[in-house]
Amino acid sequence: MELALSVLALLGAWALLLRLLQVPIRSVLAPVFLLVGFYCGPVTDTLLTGDLGAFVLLALVAWLSLTVHGHQLAAGVGLGIVVALMPVFAPLLALPLVQRRWRETVLAAAIAGSATALVWIRLAGGGGVGISALGGVDAADRSFFAWAEYMHFPTGLTVGVAVVIAVVAIAAVALVCIRQRHHEVLFLLTASGVLVLACCLLAPDSHGDYSIALLPLAGSVVLVGSVVRVWPAWLAIYGFGSDENWYSPHLRGFGAHIEILRVPAGWLLLLATICAVLTAAGPRARTSVEERQSRNEATGTELVAKVGLVK
């Protein structure tokens, strides 16, 4: 029963994401999205472990879709469910604030806060309910801090790099606001993806299954101007989204290192790639504007010359 409900939730998220991206259900991209979605590692792990990852994804895509269509209260409920299931994704509450959707933020925060309070009350009573909907089967920690500990980073270096990650994430969101504010769907997909990446890296106990929340960002590749239309982004997505296991008697220690490091390394690479693409988009945009202005001026000059010759 749990597996069937998870599959239905994934299908619902798939349908909503196609609608959000304006991909027709009869398009050749529709089955590609479905195949890639069910083949990727986070979705497979969700179905095998029986956690609530499918419902987190459904609530996330529903929130994005409702926000785009201007349903603030319903979007607030969707975002509240996301944060209630995954309190680590609380920074997503900042996006409605950036868009000046106060009611959506307040409602989402109220729902998430109430759910978290109930969970802590249950925990105090010895109910054993966790505060994360994912990683319920003793999943290995894949946060940056676990990675740094595995690499034997000094404490000072670990803290310094964590601060850099937070600053890069904030800078990337600011760049998204500048570069993609005119395209609401692309803005929401990119900004939410950046915040989820930061949460995955900086959460004290994050798992590879958290990557399921990055599927909408990966799906934005069909949109013009998407930040994942470069090969480093897909190398990163392969790192944290593949279903392969590098543990092997032939690879020995090397394979174990790759398996332990590939998920956080993929998150880091994708965050750095997004920031680099958004930074490089500024000069390109200014150059294209200058080229259009030059062509318009040249066309105007030619037109004036022709008019003068006619006279």
WOPE-V144383 format. One record per pair of residues at least 6 apart in sequence whose ideal C-beta (glycine too) atoms are under 6 Angstrom apart, sorted by the first residue. I is the first residue (numbers start at 0). GAP is how many residues later the second one is. If there is no record, write none. Layout:
# WOPE-V144383
I_GAP, I_GAP
This chain:
# WOPE-V144383
1_48, 5_41, 5_48, 8_45, 8_46, 8_49, 9_44, 11_46, 12_44, 12_45, 12_48, 13_20, 13_23, 15_45, 15_46, 15_49, 16_44, 16_202, 17_12, 19_44, 19_45, 20_198, 20_201, 22_6, 36_6, 39_201, 40_200, 40_201, 40_202, 41_167, 41_169, 41_170, 43_199, 44_164, 45_7, 45_8, 48_88, 50_83, 50_85, 51_33, 51_81, 52_81, 52_156, 52_159, 55_29, 55_30, 55_77, 56_155, 58_19, 58_22, 58_23, 59_22, 59_153, 60_155, 61_16, 62_12, 62_15, 62_16, 63_124, 65_8, 65_9, 65_12, 66_8, 67_116, 67_117, 71_29, 71_31, 71_32, 74_29, 75_28, 75_31, 75_32, 78_29, 79_28, 79_31, 79_32, 81_7, 82_6, 82_7, 82_29, 83_28, 83_31, 84_48, 85_47, 86_29, 86_44, 87_111, 87_115, 88_110, 90_104, 91_103, 92_12, 92_15, 92_16, 94_96, 95_8, 95_9, 96_8, 118_10, 118_12, 121_7, 133_75, 133_76, 134_72, 134_74, 138_68, 140_64, 141_64, 141_65, 141_66, 141_121, 141_122, 142_60, 142_63, 143_57, 143_120, 146_117, 147_10, 164_36, 167_107, 168_25, 168_29, 171_22, 171_102, 171_103, 172_18, 172_21, 174_103, 175_11, 175_14, 175_15, 178_99, 178_102, 179_6, 179_7, 180_6, 185_37, 185_39, 188_27, 188_28, 188_31, 189_37, 192_21, 192_24, 195_17, 195_18, 196_70, 196_74, 199_6, 199_10, 199_67, 200_66, 207_55, 210_29, 210_30, 217_19, 219_6, 220_7, 220_8, 226_47, 226_50, 231_41, 232_37, 232_40, 235_30, 235_33, 235_34, 238_23, 238_26, 238_27, 239_23, 239_26, 239_27, 245_9, 245_12, 245_13, 246_8, 246_12, 247_7
